[in-house]
Amino acid sequence: MQLHKLLESAINSKKPIRYHYASKDGATGVRVGSPHALYAHPSTRNISCDIFQHPGGDSASGNKNPLKPFNLSKMSEVRIVDNEEFQYSEKYDGDAPRYTNAIAKID
């Protein structure tokens, strides 16, 4: 399944995902999170996914705003996780201008 279709499915079914993400320095860490929106960024038109990182991931510790955008080109080994609960971010606003070009988003 294509990555954007898998993320769209996770968002629509409100299922968390486990994924590897390459940081700016190229190191890859395993993360678990609840994807809230998949969209074309308004200015860059790059496809991004806003994900609420669950505690305990490789880089989620100390994160002050665990709902953040992830570039799909840096994600790998993405799979839907059925044995964890979807976690909602209180910072999420489905009506935010960044979601004007949403492919999928939670309501």
C-alpha positions as CSV (number, residue, x, y, z in Angstrom):
1,M,0.0,0.0,0.0
2,Q,1.3,3.5,-0.9
3,L,2.4,5.5,2.1
4,H,-0.2,8.3,1.7
5,K,-3.0,5.7,1.3
6,L,-1.8,4.0,4.5
7,L,-1.8,7.3,6.4
8,E,-5.2,8.2,5.0
9,S,-6.5,4.9,6.2
10,A,-5.0,5.3,9.7
11,I,-6.6,8.8,9.9
12,N,-10.0,7.7,8.7
13,S,-10.1,4.7,11.1
14,K,-8.4,6.6,13.9
15,K,-5.6,4.1,14.3
16,P,-2.1,4.9,15.5
17,I,1.0,4.1,13.5
18,R,4.5,2.9,14.2
19,Y,7.1,4.4,11.8
20,H,10.8,5.2,11.3
21,Y,11.7,8.8,10.8
22,A,15.0,10.3,9.6
23,S,16.0,13.3,11.6
24,K,17.9,16.3,10.2
25,D,21.2,14.7,11.0
26,G,20.1,11.5,9.1
27,A,19.6,9.3,12.2
28,T,16.5,7.2,12.1
29,G,14.4,6.5,15.1
30,V,11.2,4.5,15.8
31,R,8.2,6.5,16.7
32,V,4.5,5.7,17.5
33,G,1.9,8.3,17.0
34,S,-1.7,9.2,16.0
35,P,-1.9,10.8,12.6
36,H,-4.4,13.7,12.6
37,A,-4.1,15.2,9.1
38,L,-2.6,14.5,5.8
39,Y,-2.3,17.5,3.5
40,A,-0.5,19.5,0.9
41,H,1.4,22.2,2.7
42,P,-0.1,25.6,1.6
43,S,3.2,27.2,0.6
44,T,5.6,24.3,-0.4
45,R,2.9,22.0,-1.7
46,N,4.9,19.1,-0.1
47,I,2.7,16.4,1.4
48,S,2.9,16.4,5.2
49,C,1.2,14.5,8.0
50,D,0.6,16.0,11.3
51,I,1.1,13.3,13.9
52,F,0.6,13.4,17.7
53,Q,3.7,11.5,19.0
54,H,3.0,9.0,21.8
55,P,5.3,9.1,24.8
56,G,8.2,6.7,24.7
57,G,9.3,7.0,21.1
58,D,12.9,7.6,20.3
59,S,12.5,11.4,20.1
60,A,9.2,12.2,21.8
61,S,10.6,12.6,25.3
62,G,10.7,16.3,26.3
63,N,8.8,17.3,23.3
64,K,6.7,20.4,24.3
65,N,4.3,20.1,21.3
66,P,4.0,16.4,20.3
67,L,1.6,17.3,17.4
68,K,3.9,18.2,14.6
69,P,4.3,17.9,10.8
70,F,6.2,15.0,9.3
71,N,7.6,15.0,5.8
72,L,6.5,11.7,4.1
73,S,9.9,11.5,2.3
74,K,11.6,10.9,5.6
75,M,9.2,8.2,6.9
76,S,9.8,4.5,6.4
77,E,8.5,1.2,7.7
78,V,5.1,2.7,8.5
79,R,2.4,0.3,9.7
80,I,-0.9,0.7,11.5
81,V,-0.8,-0.4,15.1
82,D,-4.0,-2.2,16.3
83,N,-2.9,-2.8,20.0
84,E,-2.6,0.9,20.9
85,E,-5.3,3.5,21.4
86,F,-5.5,6.6,19.2
87,Q,-4.5,9.7,21.2
88,Y,-6.0,13.1,20.4
89,S,-4.0,16.3,20.6
90,E,-5.6,19.2,22.3
91,K,-3.5,21.4,20.0
92,Y,-5.2,20.1,16.8
93,D,-7.5,22.4,15.0
94,G,-9.1,20.8,12.0
95,D,-10.1,24.2,10.6
96,A,-6.6,25.6,10.6
97,P,-5.6,27.2,7.3
98,R,-2.8,24.7,6.8
99,Y,-5.4,22.0,6.2
100,T,-7.0,23.9,3.2
101,N,-5.6,21.2,1.0
102,A,-6.3,18.3,3.3
103,I,-6.3,14.8,1.8
104,A,-7.6,13.4,5.1
105,K,-8.1,14.8,8.6
106,I,-9.9,13.8,11.8
107,D,-13.0,15.7,12.7
